[in-house]
Amino acid sequence: MAGPRHDIATYRALAKRKLVRSDTGTSLFQGQKITVTEAGQRALAEPRPRAALSTAASTAPKATAAAQGVRR
């Protein structure tokens, strides 16, 4: 039975933290089976952190030359 599928970014994040095991008995060309450890399962179950909201100052539109009263 196949388990849930995860994208490559999720796999790399789990592998970096040693939260997955690969079946090295199978060729990479055939597709190795990956087992997520218990700690990895807990990490996947936790809510993911959201990106920080940008401040109003960094998103404010810049004034144009016409708005500043400059003429050419």
Biopython code that builds the backbone (N, CA, C, O; Angstrom):
import numpy as np
from Bio.PDB.StructureBuilder import StructureBuilder

atoms = [
    (1, "MET", "N", (0.842, -1.179, 0.000)),
    (1, "MET", "CA", (0.000, 0.000, 0.000)),
    (1, "MET", "C", (0.883, 1.235, 0.000)),
    (1, "MET", "O", (1.807, 1.337, 0.807)),
    (2, "ALA", "N", (0.616, 2.150, -0.871)),
    (2, "ALA", "CA", (1.399, 3.381, -0.961)),
    (2, "ALA", "C", (0.909, 4.372, 0.084)),
    (2, "ALA", "O", (-0.288, 4.498, 0.338)),
    (3, "GLY", "N", (1.860, 5.066, 0.676)),
    (3, "GLY", "CA", (1.531, 6.079, 1.672)),
    (3, "GLY", "C", (1.289, 7.421, 1.010)),
    (3, "GLY", "O", (1.253, 7.529, -0.216)),
    (4, "PRO", "N", (1.123, 8.436, 1.833)),
    (4, "PRO", "CA", (0.899, 9.765, 1.259)),
    (4, "PRO", "C", (2.131, 10.258, 0.512)),
    (4, "PRO", "O", (3.257, 9.870, 0.824)),
    (5, "ARG", "N", (1.905, 11.108, -0.468)),
    (5, "ARG", "CA", (3.011, 11.657, -1.253)),
    (5, "ARG", "C", (3.333, 13.053, -0.736)),
    (5, "ARG", "O", (2.445, 13.818, -0.360)),
    (6, "HIS", "N", (4.617, 13.363, -0.727)),
    (6, "HIS", "CA", (5.080, 14.679, -0.308)),
    (6, "HIS", "C", (5.976, 15.239, -1.396)),
    (6, "HIS", "O", (6.588, 14.489, -2.156)),
    (7, "ASP", "N", (6.049, 16.545, -1.466)),
    (7, "ASP", "CA", (6.885, 17.162, -2.495)),
    (7, "ASP", "C", (8.365, 17.061, -2.110)),
    (7, "ASP", "O", (8.703, 16.693, -0.985)),
    (8, "ILE", "N", (9.224, 17.389, -3.051)),
    (8, "ILE", "CA", (10.663, 17.230, -2.868)),
    (8, "ILE", "C", (11.190, 18.149, -1.767)),
    (8, "ILE", "O", (12.123, 17.780, -1.053)),
    (9, "ALA", "N", (10.611, 19.331, -1.620)),
    (9, "ALA", "CA", (11.053, 20.253, -0.576)),
    (9, "ALA", "C", (10.801, 19.659, 0.813)),
    (9, "ALA", "O", (11.636, 19.781, 1.709)),
    (10, "THR", "N", (9.645, 19.017, 0.980)),
    (10, "THR", "CA", (9.324, 18.374, 2.251)),
    (10, "THR", "C", (10.280, 17.221, 2.511)),
    (10, "THR", "O", (10.780, 17.063, 3.625)),
    (11, "TYR", "N", (10.536, 16.411, 1.482)),
    (11, "TYR", "CA", (11.470, 15.289, 1.637)),
    (11, "TYR", "C", (12.855, 15.794, 2.035)),
    (11, "TYR", "O", (13.477, 15.260, 2.954)),
    (12, "ARG", "N", (13.331, 16.823, 1.340)),
    (12, "ARG", "CA", (14.679, 17.343, 1.641)),
    (12, "ARG", "C", (14.761, 17.883, 3.060)),
    (12, "ARG", "O", (15.764, 17.680, 3.744)),
    (13, "ALA", "N", (13.709, 18.571, 3.509)),
    (13, "ALA", "CA", (13.691, 19.098, 4.870)),
    (13, "ALA", "C", (13.723, 17.962, 5.889)),
    (13, "ALA", "O", (14.424, 18.053, 6.897)),
    (14, "LEU", "N", (12.973, 16.898, 5.634)),
    (14, "LEU", "CA", (12.971, 15.744, 6.538)),
    (14, "LEU", "C", (14.312, 15.013, 6.494)),
    (14, "LEU", "O", (14.837, 14.616, 7.534)),
    (15, "ALA", "N", (14.864, 14.835, 5.299)),
    (15, "ALA", "CA", (16.137, 14.125, 5.150)),
    (15, "ALA", "C", (17.273, 14.887, 5.825)),
    (15, "ALA", "O", (18.158, 14.282, 6.431)),
    (16, "LYS", "N", (17.248, 16.204, 5.720)),
    (16, "LYS", "CA", (18.280, 17.043, 6.344)),
    (16, "LYS", "C", (18.299, 16.833, 7.855)),
    (16, "LYS", "O", (19.356, 16.878, 8.483)),
    (17, "ARG", "N", (17.132, 16.604, 8.429)),
    (17, "ARG", "CA", (17.004, 16.399, 9.875)),
    (17, "ARG", "C", (17.020, 14.920, 10.260)),
    (17, "ARG", "O", (16.769, 14.561, 11.410)),
    (18, "LYS", "N", (17.320, 14.066, 9.269)),
    (18, "LYS", "CA", (17.388, 12.616, 9.462)),
    (18, "LYS", "C", (16.071, 12.051, 10.003)),
    (18, "LYS", "O", (16.061, 11.240, 10.929)),
    (19, "LEU", "N", (14.963, 12.498, 9.404)),
    (19, "LEU", "CA", (13.642, 12.051, 9.819)),
    (19, "LEU", "C", (13.011, 11.088, 8.820)),
    (19, "LEU", "O", (11.825, 10.774, 8.921)),
    (20, "VAL", "N", (13.811, 10.613, 7.844)),
    (20, "VAL", "CA", (13.349, 9.616, 6.884)),
    (20, "VAL", "C", (14.404, 8.532, 6.737)),
    (20, "VAL", "O", (15.588, 8.755, 6.987)),
    (21, "ARG", "N", (13.950, 7.355, 6.327)),
    (21, "ARG", "CA", (14.851, 6.241, 6.007)),
    (21, "ARG", "C", (14.545, 5.804, 4.581)),
    (21, "ARG", "O", (13.384, 5.698, 4.186)),
    (22, "SER", "N", (15.614, 5.548, 3.809)),
    (22, "SER", "CA", (15.446, 5.098, 2.424)),
    (22, "SER", "C", (15.756, 3.619, 2.321)),
    (22, "SER", "O", (16.667, 3.123, 2.984)),
    (23, "ASP", "N", (14.992, 2.903, 1.483)),
    (23, "ASP", "CA", (15.242, 1.495, 1.214)),
    (23, "ASP", "C", (16.361, 1.422, 0.179)),
    (23, "ASP", "O", (16.103, 1.550, -1.018)),
    (24, "THR", "N", (17.595, 1.218, 0.623)),
    (24, "THR", "CA", (18.736, 1.208, -0.289)),
    (24, "THR", "C", (18.856, -0.106, -1.048)),
    (24, "THR", "O", (19.738, -0.238, -1.896)),
    (25, "GLY", "N", (17.998, -1.076, -0.771)),
    (25, "GLY", "CA", (18.003, -2.334, -1.496)),
    (25, "GLY", "C", (17.386, -2.207, -2.882)),
    (25, "GLY", "O", (17.489, -3.123, -3.697)),
    (26, "THR", "N", (16.751, -1.085, -3.146)),
    (26, "THR", "CA", (16.118, -0.836, -4.436)),
    (26, "THR", "C", (16.898, 0.250, -5.166)),
    (26, "THR", "O", (17.373, 1.203, -4.548)),
    (27, "SER", "N", (17.027, 0.105, -6.466)),
    (27, "SER", "CA", (17.725, 1.083, -7.286)),
    (27, "SER", "C", (16.992, 2.418, -7.288)),
    (27, "SER", "O", (15.765, 2.462, -7.201)),
    (28, "LEU", "N", (17.754, 3.507, -7.387)),
    (28, "LEU", "CA", (17.139, 4.829, -7.503)),
    (28, "LEU", "C", (16.301, 4.934, -8.770)),
    (28, "LEU", "O", (15.308, 5.661, -8.801)),
    (29, "PHE", "N", (16.699, 4.205, -9.822)),
    (29, "PHE", "CA", (15.962, 4.245, -11.083)),
    (29, "PHE", "C", (14.585, 3.600, -10.950)),
    (29, "PHE", "O", (13.644, 4.000, -11.635)),
    (30, "GLN", "N", (14.463, 2.615, -10.083)),
    (30, "GLN", "CA", (13.172, 1.955, -9.870)),
    (30, "GLN", "C", (12.331, 2.711, -8.849)),
    (30, "GLN", "O", (11.118, 2.514, -8.774)),
    (31, "GLY", "N", (12.960, 3.561, -8.076)),
    (31, "GLY", "CA", (12.249, 4.325, -7.049)),
    (31, "GLY", "C", (12.384, 3.678, -5.691)),
    (31, "GLY", "O", (11.820, 2.615, -5.431)),
    (32, "GLN", "N", (13.129, 4.322, -4.839)),
    (32, "GLN", "CA", (13.311, 3.786, -3.491)),
    (32, "GLN", "C", (12.126, 4.143, -2.616)),
    (32, "GLN", "O", (11.542, 5.220, -2.741)),
    (33, "LYS", "N", (11.783, 3.232, -1.736)),
    (33, "LYS", "CA", (10.712, 3.495, -0.790)),
    (33, "LYS", "C", (11.295, 4.287, 0.376)),
    (33, "LYS", "O", (12.406, 4.024, 0.836)),
    (34, "ILE", "N", (10.534, 5.242, 0.830)),
    (34, "ILE", "CA", (10.936, 6.114, 1.922)),
    (34, "ILE", "C", (10.029, 5.845, 3.115)),
    (34, "ILE", "O", (8.810, 5.741, 2.971)),
    (35, "THR", "N", (10.630, 5.733, 4.284)),
    (35, "THR", "CA", (9.874, 5.578, 5.518)),
    (35, "THR", "C", (10.131, 6.794, 6.388)),
    (35, "THR", "O", (11.281, 7.132, 6.669)),
    (36, "VAL", "N", (9.072, 7.447, 6.810)),
    (36, "VAL", "CA", (9.188, 8.601, 7.694)),
    (36, "VAL", "C", (9.214, 8.089, 9.129)),
    (36, "VAL", "O", (8.373, 7.284, 9.526)),
    (37, "THR", "N", (10.191, 8.566, 9.905)),
    (37, "THR", "CA", (10.313, 8.129, 11.300)),
    (37, "THR", "C", (9.157, 8.685, 12.126)),
    (37, "THR", "O", (8.388, 9.523, 11.654)),
    (38, "GLU", "N", (9.044, 8.204, 13.374)),
    (38, "GLU", "CA", (7.985, 8.719, 14.252)),
    (38, "GLU", "C", (8.159, 10.212, 14.490)),
    (38, "GLU", "O", (7.183, 10.963, 14.501)),
    (39, "ALA", "N", (9.401, 10.640, 14.680)),
    (39, "ALA", "CA", (9.659, 12.071, 14.864)),
    (39, "ALA", "C", (9.279, 12.841, 13.607)),
    (39, "ALA", "O", (8.763, 13.956, 13.694)),
    (40, "GLY", "N", (9.528, 12.261, 12.446)),
    (40, "GLY", "CA", (9.140, 12.888, 11.185)),
    (40, "GLY", "C", (7.629, 12.985, 11.047)),
    (40, "GLY", "O", (7.114, 13.985, 10.547)),
    (41, "GLN", "N", (6.912, 11.949, 11.487)),
    (41, "GLN", "CA", (5.443, 11.980, 11.463)),
    (41, "GLN", "C", (4.917, 13.109, 12.340)),
    (41, "GLN", "O", (3.979, 13.810, 11.963)),
    (42, "ARG", "N", (5.527, 13.283, 13.516)),
    (42, "ARG", "CA", (5.106, 14.372, 14.405)),
    (42, "ARG", "C", (5.387, 15.726, 13.750)),
    (42, "ARG", "O", (4.571, 16.644, 13.835)),
    (43, "ALA", "N", (6.548, 15.845, 13.096)),
    (43, "ALA", "CA", (6.895, 17.100, 12.431)),
    (43, "ALA", "C", (5.909, 17.413, 11.305)),
    (43, "ALA", "O", (5.537, 18.571, 11.116)),
    (44, "LEU", "N", (5.489, 16.408, 10.567)),
    (44, "LEU", "CA", (4.518, 16.617, 9.489)),
    (44, "LEU", "C", (3.136, 16.981, 10.029)),
    (44, "LEU", "O", (2.378, 17.690, 9.367)),
    (45, "ALA", "N", (2.805, 16.499, 11.227)),
    (45, "ALA", "CA", (1.492, 16.762, 11.805)),
    (45, "ALA", "C", (1.390, 18.172, 12.395)),
    (45, "ALA", "O", (0.288, 18.699, 12.545)),
    (46, "GLU", "N", (2.529, 18.787, 12.730)),
    (46, "GLU", "CA", (2.520, 20.126, 13.312)),
    (46, "GLU", "C", (2.147, 21.153, 12.254)),
    (46, "GLU", "O", (2.454, 20.980, 11.074)),
    (47, "PRO", "N", (1.482, 22.226, 12.681)),
    (47, "PRO", "CA", (1.189, 23.290, 11.704)),
    (47, "PRO", "C", (2.483, 23.944, 11.241)),
    (47, "PRO", "O", (3.419, 24.115, 12.021)),
    (48, "ARG", "N", (2.524, 24.304, 9.974)),
    (48, "ARG", "CA", (3.734, 24.919, 9.419)),
    (48, "ARG", "C", (3.747, 26.405, 9.742)),
    (48, "ARG", "O", (2.698, 27.049, 9.742)),
    (49, "PRO", "N", (4.920, 26.953, 10.016)),
    (49, "PRO", "CA", (4.987, 28.395, 10.296)),
    (49, "PRO", "C", (4.694, 29.199, 9.035)),
    (49, "PRO", "O", (5.080, 28.813, 7.932)),
    (50, "ARG", "N", (4.019, 30.302, 9.212)),
    (50, "ARG", "CA", (3.702, 31.169, 8.080)),
    (50, "ARG", "C", (4.829, 32.152, 7.863)),
    (50, "ARG", "O", (5.615, 32.428, 8.770)),
    (51, "ALA", "N", (4.901, 32.673, 6.662)),
    (51, "ALA", "CA", (5.897, 33.696, 6.355)),
    (51, "ALA", "C", (5.547, 34.966, 7.124)),
    (51, "ALA", "O", (4.372, 35.277, 7.325)),
    (52, "ALA", "N", (6.562, 35.686, 7.545)),
    (52, "ALA", "CA", (6.337, 36.915, 8.292)),
    (52, "ALA", "C", (5.620, 37.934, 7.411)),
    (52, "ALA", "O", (5.915, 38.068, 6.224)),
    (53, "LEU", "N", (4.684, 38.639, 8.008)),
    (53, "LEU", "CA", (3.967, 39.667, 7.268)),
    (53, "LEU", "C", (4.887, 40.857, 7.061)),
    (53, "LEU", "O", (5.649, 41.231, 7.953)),
    (54, "SER", "N", (4.812, 41.444, 5.885)),
    (54, "SER", "CA", (5.652, 42.605, 5.620)),
    (54, "SER", "C", (5.047, 43.834, 6.284)),
    (54, "SER", "O", (3.833, 43.915, 6.467)),
    (55, "THR", "N", (5.885, 44.772, 6.637)),
    (55, "THR", "CA", (5.404, 45.990, 7.288)),
    (55, "THR", "C", (4.857, 46.952, 6.260)),
    (55, "THR", "O", (5.167, 46.840, 5.074)),
    (56, "ALA", "N", (4.048, 47.893, 6.699)),
    (56, "ALA", "CA", (3.441, 48.867, 5.794)),
    (56, "ALA", "C", (4.508, 49.755, 5.162)),
    (56, "ALA", "O", (4.365, 50.167, 4.011)),
    (57, "ALA", "N", (5.565, 50.050, 5.891)),
    (57, "ALA", "CA", (6.615, 50.925, 5.363)),
    (57, "ALA", "C", (7.326, 50.286, 4.181)),
    (57, "ALA", "O", (7.708, 50.978, 3.238)),
    (58, "SER", "N", (7.504, 48.984, 4.223)),
    (58, "SER", "CA", (8.225, 48.331, 3.135)),
    (58, "SER", "C", (7.348, 48.119, 1.902)),
    (58, "SER", "O", (7.867, 47.893, 0.809)),
    (59, "THR", "N", (6.034, 48.189, 2.064)),
    (59, "THR", "CA", (5.142, 47.960, 0.933)),
    (59, "THR", "C", (4.507, 49.239, 0.419)),
    (59, "THR", "O", (3.753, 49.197, -0.553)),
    (60, "ALA", "N", (4.792, 50.377, 1.046)),
    (60, "ALA", "CA", (4.199, 51.633, 0.605)),
    (60, "ALA", "C", (4.729, 51.996, -0.779)),
    (60, "ALA", "O", (5.925, 51.855, -1.036)),
    (61, "PRO", "N", (3.862, 52.460, -1.670)),
    (61, "PRO", "CA", (4.344, 52.828, -3.010)),
    (61, "PRO", "C", (5.247, 54.060, -2.929)),
    (61, "PRO", "O", (5.035, 54.954, -2.109)),
    (62, "LYS", "N", (6.234, 54.082, -3.779)),
    (62, "LYS", "CA", (7.167, 55.202, -3.806)),
    (62, "LYS", "C", (6.528, 56.371, -4.546)),
    (62, "LYS", "O", (5.785, 56.179, -5.509)),
    (63, "ALA", "N", (6.822, 57.573, -4.089)),
    (63, "ALA", "CA", (6.285, 58.768, -4.727)),
    (63, "ALA", "C", (6.959, 58.973, -6.078)),
    (63, "ALA", "O", (8.163, 58.768, -6.229)),
    (64, "THR", "N", (6.174, 59.372, -7.033)),
    (64, "THR", "CA", (6.724, 59.618, -8.369)),
    (64, "THR", "C", (7.168, 61.067, -8.477)),
    (64, "THR", "O", (6.819, 61.894, -7.635)),
    (65, "ALA", "N", (7.925, 61.369, -9.496)),
    (65, "ALA", "CA", (8.416, 62.727, -9.702)),
    (65, "ALA", "C", (7.253, 63.693, -9.899)),
    (65, "ALA", "O", (7.318, 64.827, -9.424)),
    (66, "ALA", "N", (6.181, 63.274, -10.592)),
    (66, "ALA", "CA", (5.030, 64.153, -10.827)),
    (66, "ALA", "C", (4.310, 64.471, -9.517)),
    (66, "ALA", "O", (3.803, 65.579, -9.343)),
    (67, "ALA", "N", (4.261, 63.518, -8.607)),
    (67, "ALA", "CA", (3.595, 63.741, -7.335)),
    (67, "ALA", "C", (4.395, 64.684, -6.458)),
    (67, "ALA", "O", (3.837, 65.300, -5.550)),
    (68, "GLN", "N", (5.684, 64.809, -6.707)),
    (68, "GLN", "CA", (6.521, 65.681, -5.895)),
    (68, "GLN", "C", (6.598, 67.088, -6.477)),
    (68, "GLN", "O", (7.240, 67.953, -5.881)),
    (69, "GLY", "N", (5.971, 67.345, -7.614)),
    (69, "GLY", "CA", (5.952, 68.653, -8.216)),
    (69, "GLY", "C", (7.178, 68.976, -9.045)),
    (69, "GLY", "O", (7.440, 70.147, -9.318)),
    (70, "VAL", "N", (7.930, 67.976, -9.449)),
    (70, "VAL", "CA", (9.119, 68.188, -10.258)),
    (70, "VAL", "C", (8.724, 68.223, -11.720)),
    (70, "VAL", "O", (7.947, 67.384, -12.176)),
    (71, "ARG", "N", (9.258, 69.196, -12.467)),
    (71, "ARG", "CA", (8.952, 69.297, -13.891)),
    (71, "ARG", "C", (10.196, 69.083, -14.695)),
    (71, "ARG", "O", (11.309, 69.326, -14.227)),
    (72, "ARG", "N", (10.009, 68.632, -15.894)),
    (72, "ARG", "CA", (11.147, 68.404, -16.797)),
    (72, "ARG", "C", (11.265, 69.510, -17.777)),
    (72, "ARG", "O", (12.163, 69.495, -18.619)),
]
sb = StructureBuilder()
sb.init_structure("model")
sb.init_model(0)
sb.init_chain("A")
sb.init_seg("    ")
for serial, (resi, resn, name, xyz) in enumerate(atoms, 1):
    if name == "N":
        sb.init_residue(resn, " ", resi, " ")
    sb.init_atom(name, np.array(xyz, "f"), 0.0, 1.0, " ", f" {name:<3s}", serial, name[0])
structure = sb.get_structure()
